[in-house]
Amino acid sequence: MKILLVSFNAKFIHSSLALRLIRDYCNDYKEHMEILELTINHQMGAILKEIYVKQPDVLGLSCYIWNMDLVEELVPLIKKVLPDTKIVLGGPEVSYNSESLFDKMPIDVVIENEGEETWYDYASYLIEDVGDLESIKGIVYRDKEGKVQRNMARPLMDMAKLPFVYDDLTGLEHKIMYYEASRGCPFNCQYCLSSIEKGVRFMPLERVLSEIQYFLDNRVKQVKFVDRTFNTHKYYARSIWQYIIEHDNGYTNFHFEIAAELLTDECLGLLKDARPGLIQFEIGVQSSNLEVLTAIDRKMPFEDIREISLKIKKLGNIHQHLDLIAGLPFEDYASFRQSFNDVISLRPEQFQLGFLKLLKGSGLRKKAEEYGIIYHQKAPYEVLYTKHISFAELLRLHGIEELVERYYNSERFSRSLEYLYTLCTSPFDFYEAFNDFWEEKGYDKVAHKKDAYYLILVEFADTLAGINSELVRELVKMDWYAHEMIKEVPAQLVTLDQTPYHEHANSLIRDDAFMVEEVGVDSTWTSRQRLRKMHIEWFEYDVNGHLQKECIPMAILFDYTVQPARYTHLNSLIKA
């Protein structure tokens, strides 16, 4: 018996925790099970071939909103080329209204909700002929007469029974490690499926700490906790953070989705000792409009979230990822503009603009008619428009979201953006105008090389009233040099002829005594190595300070032995 479990991940760097949990929980039948991880970017022909050559007796497909279209296209093809293969669907996207799936696709079984124990019973039935389909809790299936049958629901499992799935890290070297310390959520957010399950279950704390140590010992790059609200239990969360801080290996990063309102001053006091880059927090703000928050059952006023986010920011060592959702009840375009400006004023490291998706089983899906929400009928069920915001306005927000992702979230344009925001009524107005320009020029219809984004930003900046064109070019050039050595500065960015300074720059970089004693460069680097990995550029403006034109050009040394580049102001150390 060969059971093939397949996931279609959104990106190559993602990995499927769910399939690993199923395979390892079914340890008695592990030799019969194989995992195949693909992405949604694979061509259908390639996917079909990958599955066909393995000739599975049973094919399990992991179903989420981002891959359901692919699954619906794939299943009929599988049945044509592998007619005797049993097809089993599982995952959140098939755990509601499961019976209807049998009319859409030639499937054999749907496993609802948690799959570990159900898959074990199903594997026992298939491999050892233990029991019958009627006795397996948590499945919907087609019986011998062709009728669709639903069995009794399966009780939620004890988290302590879950296996640790990363004993073998082969093939995961360049992927995110997903880890689960709890299931469930204490909140009742109406757009989320976690609100359906009541209560929160936790993995034993000592076991979690032991498994964290395994990640640290193996120098895993990133561990992403998938807990819906990691800091639900304050002592539990604090204990894990304390362990991570005390056992930091100087390399591994941990990502947590938290509720800001549950973050205590005691926890903040602990977190201040974390190495910069050790911990990331993702906080779902969703809106700053209290009427909107009330409608979706999020009672935390934005002012309270703002206060906590600023405290985290003040620590200076925690990366923050803040989220908004467009298309929520009572959120019109003006209200979303305010929410956008409220959140971006906190200057999170990542700012994600999401769009409401009416998930099966969610409260908002049940109230869609009441709120006038019109949405796609196929996954991912994204909102098209509501009684409060039009389709045209949401299209515009999609364009703004793209620019926020490319410019703000890349963290490559921070100085330039801060200056350009001051030329517009608000940051939202900047992105709105930039999006109009972007689409008018047709830049939304073509792919761009990384370098082009700098030049397009300058091109747009020149259209803004009150622009200091020299300053914006120097800021863009500074942002660019801060991330990579520019082989040749494009003519559009030249404000100061560097030719008179070229030999001076090279002589400074070659000067061992100056570079080691004055600048603090590693003494093991030879002058030749420094010339390859360092660059000095002269600027007319104080691009890292008050943005005023200097009497004497400012010399900045960029050191590319680290990323982003380390830079040093040289004016106080040399005579220009």
C-alpha positions as CSV (number, residue, x, y, z in Angstrom):
1,M,0.0,0.0,0.0
2,K,1.4,3.4,-1.0
3,I,0.0,6.5,0.4
4,L,1.2,9.8,-1.1
5,L,0.5,13.0,0.8
6,V,0.8,16.1,-1.4
7,S,0.9,19.8,-0.5
8,F,0.8,22.8,-2.9
9,N,2.6,25.5,-1.0
10,A,2.4,29.2,-1.9
11,K,6.2,29.6,-2.1
12,F,9.2,27.3,-2.3
13,I,10.5,28.5,1.1
14,H,7.3,27.2,2.7
15,S,7.0,23.7,4.1
16,S,4.0,21.7,5.1
17,L,3.8,21.1,8.8
18,A,0.4,19.4,8.5
19,L,1.6,16.6,6.2
20,R,4.7,16.0,8.4
21,L,2.4,15.7,11.5
22,I,0.2,13.2,9.7
23,R,3.0,11.1,8.4
24,D,4.9,11.0,11.8
25,Y,1.7,10.5,13.8
26,C,1.0,7.4,11.6
27,N,4.4,6.0,12.7
28,D,3.2,2.4,12.5
29,Y,2.5,2.9,8.8
30,K,5.3,5.4,8.0
31,E,6.9,3.0,5.5
32,H,3.7,3.2,3.4
33,M,3.6,7.0,3.4
34,E,5.5,9.6,1.3
35,I,5.3,13.3,1.3
36,L,5.5,15.3,-2.0
37,E,5.8,19.1,-1.6
38,L,5.1,21.2,-4.7
39,T,4.1,24.9,-5.1
40,I,1.1,26.5,-6.7
41,N,3.5,27.8,-9.4
42,H,4.1,24.3,-10.8
43,Q,2.6,23.6,-14.2
44,M,-0.4,21.2,-14.1
45,G,1.4,18.8,-16.5
46,A,4.4,18.7,-14.2
47,I,2.2,18.1,-11.2
48,L,0.3,15.3,-12.9
49,K,3.6,13.6,-13.9
50,E,5.1,13.9,-10.4
51,I,2.1,12.1,-8.9
52,Y,1.6,9.6,-11.7
53,V,5.2,8.2,-11.7
54,K,4.8,7.4,-8.0
55,Q,1.7,5.3,-8.7
56,P,0.0,5.8,-5.3
57,D,-2.8,3.6,-4.1
58,V,-4.1,6.5,-2.0
59,L,-3.5,10.2,-2.8
60,G,-4.0,12.7,0.1
61,L,-4.3,16.4,-1.0
62,S,-3.8,19.2,1.5
63,C,-6.4,21.9,0.7
64,Y,-6.2,25.6,1.5
65,I,-7.7,28.7,0.0
66,W,-4.6,29.4,-2.0
67,N,-4.5,26.0,-3.7
68,M,-8.1,24.9,-4.0
69,D,-8.5,25.9,-7.7
70,L,-5.5,23.8,-8.5
71,V,-6.9,20.8,-6.5
72,E,-10.3,21.1,-8.3
73,E,-8.5,21.0,-11.7
74,L,-6.1,18.2,-10.7
75,V,-8.5,15.7,-9.2
76,P,-10.4,14.8,-12.4
77,L,-7.1,14.4,-14.2
78,I,-5.8,12.0,-11.5
79,K,-8.9,9.9,-11.8
80,K,-8.5,9.6,-15.5
81,V,-4.8,8.5,-15.4
82,L,-5.0,6.6,-12.1
83,P,-8.6,5.4,-11.9
84,D,-8.0,3.0,-9.1
85,T,-6.3,5.5,-6.8
86,K,-8.3,6.6,-3.8
87,I,-8.4,10.4,-3.5
88,V,-8.6,11.9,0.0
89,L,-8.9,15.7,0.7
90,G,-8.1,17.3,4.0
91,G,-7.4,20.8,5.4
92,P,-9.4,23.9,6.4
93,E,-10.8,24.5,2.9
94,V,-12.6,21.2,2.8
95,S,-13.7,21.0,6.5
96,Y,-17.1,22.8,5.9
97,N,-19.9,21.7,3.6
98,S,-17.8,18.7,2.8
99,E,-20.7,16.7,1.2
100,S,-20.9,19.3,-1.7
101,L,-17.3,18.4,-2.8
102,F,-18.4,15.0,-4.0
103,D,-20.7,16.6,-6.6
104,K,-17.7,18.7,-7.9
105,M,-14.9,16.2,-7.9
106,P,-14.5,12.4,-8.2
107,I,-13.1,12.0,-4.7
108,D,-13.4,9.1,-2.2
109,V,-12.9,10.6,1.3
110,V,-12.8,14.0,3.0
111,I,-11.1,14.3,6.3
112,E,-12.5,17.2,8.3
113,N,-10.7,19.4,10.8
114,E,-7.7,17.8,12.6
115,G,-6.3,15.0,10.5
116,E,-3.6,13.1,12.6
117,E,-5.9,10.6,14.4
118,T,-8.3,10.3,11.5
119,W,-5.5,9.5,9.1
120,Y,-4.2,6.9,11.5
121,D,-7.5,5.1,11.6
122,Y,-7.9,5.4,7.9
123,A,-4.4,3.9,7.3
124,S,-5.3,1.1,9.7
125,Y,-8.4,0.3,7.8
126,L,-6.6,0.4,4.4
127,I,-3.4,-1.5,5.4
128,E,-4.5,-3.9,8.1
129,D,-8.2,-4.1,7.4
130,V,-9.0,-2.8,10.9
131,G,-12.6,-1.7,11.3
132,D,-14.6,-0.1,8.6
133,L,-15.3,3.3,7.1
134,E,-18.5,3.7,9.1
135,S,-16.5,3.6,12.3
136,I,-13.8,6.2,11.4
137,K,-14.7,9.5,13.1
138,G,-14.1,12.8,11.3
139,I,-14.6,11.6,7.7
140,V,-17.1,12.1,4.9
141,Y,-17.1,9.4,2.2
142,R,-18.9,7.8,-0.6
143,D,-20.2,4.3,0.3
144,K,-20.4,1.3,-2.0
145,E,-23.9,2.4,-3.2
146,G,-22.5,5.7,-4.2
147,K,-24.2,7.7,-1.4
148,V,-22.2,10.3,0.5
149,Q,-22.1,9.5,4.2
150,R,-20.9,11.7,7.1
151,N,-19.5,10.1,10.2
152,M,-19.5,11.4,13.7
153,A,-17.1,14.3,14.3
154,R,-13.8,13.6,16.0
155,P,-13.1,15.1,19.4
156,L,-10.1,17.5,19.5
157,M,-6.9,15.7,20.3
158,D,-4.4,16.1,23.1
159,M,-1.5,18.2,21.9
160,A,0.9,16.1,23.8
161,K,0.3,13.2,21.4
162,L,1.6,15.2,18.4
163,P,5.1,14.0,17.2
164,F,8.1,16.3,16.7
165,V,8.5,16.3,12.9
166,Y,12.0,17.7,12.4
167,D,14.3,14.9,13.5
168,D,15.5,14.9,9.9
169,L,16.2,18.3,8.4
170,T,17.3,17.0,5.0
171,G,15.7,19.0,2.3
172,L,14.7,21.8,4.6
173,E,17.9,23.8,4.6
174,H,16.5,26.8,2.8
175,K,12.9,26.6,4.1
176,I,11.0,28.1,7.0
177,M,10.4,25.7,9.9
178,Y,6.8,25.9,11.0
179,Y,6.1,25.0,14.6
180,E,3.0,24.6,16.7
181,A,2.9,25.1,20.4
182,S,-0.9,25.6,20.7
183,R,-4.2,25.1,18.8
184,G,-7.2,27.3,19.1
185,C,-7.8,30.9,19.9
186,P,-9.4,32.8,22.7
187,F,-10.9,35.4,20.4
188,N,-14.0,35.4,18.2
189,C,-12.9,37.4,15.1
190,Q,-15.7,37.0,12.6
191,Y,-13.4,36.8,9.5
192,C,-11.4,33.9,11.0
193,L,-12.0,30.1,11.3
194,S,-10.2,30.0,14.6
195,S,-13.2,31.6,16.2
196,I,-15.2,28.4,15.5
197,E,-13.1,26.2,17.8
198,K,-13.6,27.1,21.5
199,G,-10.7,27.0,23.9
200,V,-7.0,26.8,23.5
201,R,-4.8,23.6,23.9
202,F,-1.1,23.7,24.6
203,M,1.9,21.5,24.0
204,P,3.6,20.6,27.3
205,L,6.0,23.5,28.0
206,E,9.1,21.4,28.8
207,R,8.7,19.6,25.5
208,V,8.5,22.9,23.6
209,L,11.6,24.2,25.2
210,S,13.4,21.0,24.4
211,E,12.4,21.2,20.7
212,I,13.4,24.9,20.6
213,Q,16.8,23.8,21.7
214,Y,17.0,21.3,18.8
215,F,16.3,24.2,16.4
216,L,19.0,26.3,18.1
217,D,21.6,23.4,18.1
218,N,21.0,22.8,14.4
219,R,21.2,26.6,13.6
220,V,17.9,26.7,11.8
221,K,17.5,30.1,10.1
222,Q,13.8,30.8,11.0
223,V,11.2,29.1,13.2
224,K,7.7,30.4,12.6
225,F,5.2,29.6,15.3
226,V,1.8,29.0,13.7
227,D,-0.2,29.5,16.9
228,R,-3.1,31.8,16.2
229,T,-2.5,33.9,19.3
230,F,0.9,32.9,20.8
231,N,0.6,34.9,24.0
232,T,-2.8,33.7,25.0
233,H,-1.3,32.1,28.1
234,K,1.0,34.8,29.5
235,Y,3.3,32.6,31.6
236,Y,3.6,30.0,28.8
237,A,4.6,32.7,26.3
238,R,6.9,34.4,28.7
239,S,8.7,31.2,29.5
240,I,9.3,30.4,25.9
241,W,10.6,33.9,25.1
242,Q,12.9,33.8,28.2
243,Y,14.3,30.5,27.0
244,I,14.9,31.8,23.5
245,I,16.7,34.9,24.8
246,E,18.9,33.0,27.3
247,H,19.9,30.3,24.8
248,D,20.2,32.5,21.7
249,N,22.7,31.1,19.2
250,G,23.2,34.4,17.5
251,Y,21.6,33.2,14.3
252,T,18.1,31.6,14.6
253,N,15.1,33.9,14.3
254,F,11.7,33.2,15.9
255,H,8.4,34.6,14.5
256,F,5.2,34.8,16.6
257,E,1.7,36.0,15.9
258,I,0.5,37.8,19.1
259,A,-2.3,39.9,20.5
260,A,-0.9,43.3,21.4
261,E,-3.4,43.7,24.3
262,L,-2.1,40.6,26.0
263,L,1.5,41.8,26.0
264,T,2.3,42.9,29.6
265,D,5.0,45.3,30.8
266,E,6.6,42.3,32.5
267,C,7.0,40.7,29.0
268,L,8.3,43.9,27.5
269,G,10.9,44.1,30.3
270,L,12.0,40.6,29.4
271,L,12.0,41.3,25.6
272,K,14.4,44.3,25.9
273,D,17.2,41.8,26.5
274,A,16.6,40.0,23.2
275,R,19.3,40.2,20.5
276,P,18.1,42.4,17.6
277,G,16.7,40.1,15.0
278,L,16.0,37.2,17.4
279,I,12.3,37.8,17.6
280,Q,9.6,39.0,15.2
281,F,6.0,39.9,16.2
282,E,3.0,39.8,13.8
283,I,0.1,41.9,15.1
284,G,-3.3,41.9,13.3
285,V,-4.6,45.5,13.6
286,Q,-7.2,45.0,10.8
287,S,-8.6,48.6,11.2
288,S,-8.4,51.6,13.5
289,N,-12.1,52.3,13.1
290,L,-13.9,51.2,16.3
291,E,-17.2,50.6,14.5
292,V,-15.4,48.2,12.2
293,L,-13.6,46.5,15.0
294,T,-16.9,46.0,16.9
295,A,-18.6,44.5,13.8
296,I,-15.8,41.9,13.5
297,D,-15.7,41.2,17.3
298,R,-12.3,42.7,17.9
299,K,-12.8,44.9,21.0
300,M,-9.3,46.3,21.3
301,P,-9.3,50.0,20.5
302,F,-6.5,51.1,18.1
303,E,-5.2,53.6,20.7
304,D,-4.3,50.7,23.0
305,I,-2.6,48.8,20.2
306,R,-0.7,51.9,19.2
307,E,0.6,52.4,22.7
308,I,1.9,48.8,22.9
309,S,3.3,48.9,19.4
310,L,5.3,52.0,20.2
311,K,6.6,50.4,23.4
312,I,7.9,47.5,21.3
313,K,9.4,50.0,18.8
314,K,11.1,51.8,21.6
315,L,12.9,48.5,22.6
316,G,14.7,48.8,19.2
317,N,15.2,45.0,18.9
318,I,11.9,43.5,17.8
319,H,10.8,43.3,14.2
320,Q,7.1,44.2,13.9
321,H,4.7,43.1,11.1
322,L,1.4,44.9,11.3
323,D,-1.7,43.9,9.2
324,L,-4.8,45.7,7.8
325,I,-7.7,44.2,6.1
326,A,-9.6,46.1,3.3
327,G,-13.3,45.3,2.7
328,L,-14.5,44.9,6.3
329,P,-18.0,45.9,7.3
330,F,-18.4,49.7,7.8
331,E,-14.9,50.4,6.4
332,D,-15.3,52.8,3.5
333,Y,-12.4,54.3,1.5
334,A,-12.0,57.3,3.8
335,S,-12.0,55.1,6.8
336,F,-9.4,52.8,5.3
337,R,-7.2,55.8,4.4
338,Q,-7.3,56.7,8.1
339,S,-6.5,53.1,9.2
340,F,-3.6,53.1,6.8
341,N,-2.2,56.3,8.1
342,D,-2.7,55.3,11.7
343,V,-0.7,52.0,11.2
344,I,2.1,53.4,9.0
345,S,2.7,56.1,11.5
346,L,4.0,53.4,13.8
347,R,6.7,52.6,11.2
348,P,6.5,48.8,11.5
349,E,9.2,46.9,9.7
350,Q,6.5,45.2,7.6
351,F,3.1,46.6,6.7
352,Q,0.7,44.2,5.1
353,L,-2.5,45.3,3.4
354,G,-4.8,42.3,3.1
355,F,-8.2,42.0,1.5
356,L,-11.1,40.3,3.2
357,K,-11.7,36.7,2.3
358,L,-15.0,35.2,3.3
359,L,-13.8,31.8,4.5
360,K,-16.2,28.9,4.7
361,G,-17.7,28.7,8.2
362,S,-16.7,32.2,9.2
363,G,-19.1,34.6,10.9
364,L,-18.7,37.2,8.2
365,R,-19.6,34.7,5.4
366,K,-22.9,34.0,7.3
367,K,-23.6,37.8,7.5
368,A,-22.4,38.7,4.0
369,E,-25.9,39.6,2.8
370,E,-26.5,41.7,5.9
371,Y,-23.3,43.7,5.3
372,G,-23.7,43.9,1.6
373,I,-20.5,42.0,0.9
374,I,-20.2,40.6,-2.6
375,Y,-17.3,38.2,-3.0
376,H,-15.8,35.6,-5.4
377,Q,-17.6,32.3,-5.2
378,K,-14.4,30.3,-5.7
379,A,-11.4,30.2,-3.4
380,P,-10.0,32.4,-2.0
381,Y,-13.4,34.1,-1.7
382,E,-12.0,37.6,-1.8
383,V,-14.3,40.5,-1.5
384,L,-15.3,42.3,-4.7
385,Y,-17.2,45.2,-3.1
386,T,-19.4,46.0,-0.2
387,K,-22.1,48.5,0.6
388,H,-19.3,50.7,2.1
389,I,-16.5,50.4,-0.5
390,S,-16.7,50.0,-4.3
391,F,-14.9,47.6,-6.6
392,A,-13.1,50.6,-8.2
393,E,-11.9,51.6,-4.7
394,L,-10.7,48.1,-3.9
395,L,-8.9,48.0,-7.2
396,R,-7.1,51.2,-6.3
397,L,-6.1,49.7,-2.9
398,H,-4.7,46.6,-4.6
399,G,-2.4,48.9,-6.6
400,I,-1.4,50.7,-3.4
401,E,-0.8,47.4,-1.7
402,E,1.6,46.4,-4.5
403,L,3.6,49.6,-4.1
404,V,3.7,49.3,-0.3
405,E,5.1,45.8,-0.8
406,R,7.7,46.8,-3.3
407,Y,8.8,50.0,-1.7
408,Y,8.0,50.2,2.0
409,N,8.3,46.5,2.9
410,S,11.5,46.0,0.9
411,E,13.2,48.4,3.4
412,R,15.4,49.7,0.6
413,F,13.9,53.1,0.2
414,S,13.4,54.3,3.8
415,R,15.2,57.7,3.6
416,S,13.6,58.6,0.2
417,L,10.1,57.6,1.4
418,E,10.3,59.6,4.6
419,Y,11.1,62.8,2.6
420,L,8.5,62.1,0.0
421,Y,5.8,61.6,2.6
422,T,6.3,65.2,3.7
423,L,5.4,66.5,0.2
424,C,2.0,64.9,0.4
425,T,-1.0,65.3,2.8
426,S,-0.3,61.9,4.3
427,P,1.6,58.7,3.5
428,F,-1.6,57.2,2.1
429,D,-2.0,60.2,-0.3
430,F,1.6,59.6,-1.4
431,Y,0.9,55.9,-2.3
432,E,-2.4,56.8,-3.9
433,A,-0.7,59.4,-6.2
434,F,2.2,57.1,-6.9
435,N,-0.3,54.3,-7.9
436,D,-2.1,56.6,-10.3
437,F,1.2,57.6,-11.8
438,W,2.4,53.9,-12.0
439,E,-0.8,52.8,-13.8
440,E,-0.8,55.9,-16.1
441,K,2.7,55.0,-17.2
442,G,1.8,51.3,-17.7
443,Y,4.3,50.2,-15.1
444,D,1.8,47.8,-13.6
445,K,1.7,45.8,-16.9
446,V,5.4,44.9,-17.1
447,A,8.1,43.3,-14.9
448,H,10.9,45.5,-13.5
449,K,14.5,44.8,-12.6
450,K,15.4,45.9,-9.1
451,D,17.4,48.9,-10.4
452,A,14.3,50.3,-12.2
453,Y,12.4,50.8,-8.9
454,Y,14.9,53.5,-7.9
455,L,14.6,55.4,-11.2
456,I,10.8,55.1,-11.3
457,L,10.6,56.6,-7.8
458,V,12.7,59.6,-8.9
459,E,10.5,60.0,-12.0
460,F,7.4,60.1,-9.9
461,A,9.0,62.4,-7.3
462,D,9.7,65.0,-10.0
463,T,5.9,65.3,-10.4
464,L,5.3,66.4,-6.8
465,A,4.9,70.0,-5.9
466,G,7.7,71.5,-3.8
467,I,10.1,68.8,-4.7
468,N,13.9,69.4,-4.2
469,S,15.0,67.3,-7.1
470,E,18.7,67.3,-6.0
471,L,17.8,66.2,-2.5
472,V,15.5,63.4,-3.6
473,R,18.2,62.1,-6.0
474,E,20.8,62.0,-3.2
475,L,18.4,60.3,-0.9
476,V,17.6,57.6,-3.5
477,K,21.3,57.2,-4.2
478,M,22.0,56.8,-0.5
479,D,19.2,54.2,-0.1
480,W,20.6,52.3,-3.1
481,Y,24.2,52.4,-1.8
482,A,23.1,51.3,1.6
483,H,22.0,48.0,0.2
484,E,24.4,47.3,-2.7
485,M,27.5,48.7,-4.4
486,I,26.3,50.5,-7.6
487,K,28.5,49.6,-10.5
488,E,27.6,52.8,-12.3
489,V,25.3,55.5,-11.0
490,P,22.6,56.2,-13.6
491,A,22.7,59.7,-15.1
492,Q,19.3,60.4,-13.6
493,L,20.8,60.3,-10.1
494,V,24.0,62.2,-10.6
495,T,24.0,65.5,-8.6
496,L,27.7,65.8,-7.9
497,D,30.6,64.9,-10.2
498,Q,32.6,62.3,-8.3
499,T,35.6,62.4,-10.6
500,P,37.6,65.0,-8.5
501,Y,37.1,62.7,-5.5
502,H,37.8,59.3,-7.1
503,E,41.5,59.1,-6.4
504,H,41.1,60.5,-2.9
505,A,38.5,57.9,-2.1
506,N,40.7,55.0,-3.3
507,S,43.7,56.4,-1.4
508,L,41.7,56.4,1.8
509,I,40.5,52.9,1.3
510,R,44.1,51.8,0.6
511,D,45.4,53.5,3.8
512,D,45.8,50.7,6.3
513,A,46.3,53.0,9.3
514,F,43.3,55.2,8.5
515,M,40.9,52.4,7.8
516,V,41.9,50.3,10.9
517,E,42.6,53.0,13.5
518,E,40.1,55.8,12.4
519,V,37.3,53.9,10.8
520,G,37.6,50.6,12.7
521,V,37.8,48.2,9.7
522,D,38.9,44.7,10.4
523,S,42.7,44.7,10.2
524,T,42.8,41.3,8.4
525,W,41.4,42.9,5.3
526,T,44.0,43.8,2.7
527,S,43.8,47.1,0.7
528,R,42.8,45.0,-2.4
529,Q,40.0,43.3,-0.5
530,R,38.8,46.7,0.8
531,L,38.7,48.2,-2.7
532,R,36.4,45.3,-3.8
533,K,34.1,45.5,-0.8
534,M,34.0,49.2,0.1
535,H,33.1,52.4,-1.6
536,I,33.2,56.1,-0.7
537,E,30.6,58.5,-2.2
538,W,30.4,62.2,-1.7
539,F,27.0,63.8,-1.2
540,E,26.0,67.5,-1.3
541,Y,23.3,67.0,1.3
542,D,23.2,65.6,4.8
543,V,21.3,62.5,3.7
544,N,21.2,61.0,7.1
545,G,20.4,64.1,9.1
546,H,18.7,67.4,8.6
547,L,18.6,67.1,4.8
548,Q,20.3,70.5,4.3
549,K,22.9,71.2,1.6
550,E,26.4,71.1,3.1
551,C,29.1,73.7,2.6
552,I,31.6,70.9,2.1
553,P,30.4,67.6,0.3
554,M,29.8,64.8,2.8
555,A,31.9,61.7,2.4
556,I,30.3,58.4,3.3
557,L,32.1,55.0,3.4
558,F,30.0,52.0,2.5
559,D,31.2,48.6,3.8
560,Y,29.7,45.7,1.9
561,T,31.2,43.0,4.0
562,V,27.8,43.0,5.8
563,Q,24.2,43.3,4.5
564,P,22.7,45.8,4.5
565,A,25.9,47.8,4.1
566,R,27.5,49.4,7.1
567,Y,28.3,53.1,6.5
568,T,30.5,55.6,8.2
569,H,30.6,59.4,7.9
570,L,34.2,60.4,7.1
571,N,34.0,64.2,7.3
572,S,35.1,64.4,10.9
573,L,38.0,62.0,10.1
574,I,39.4,63.5,6.9
575,K,39.9,66.8,5.2
576,A,37.8,66.9,2.0
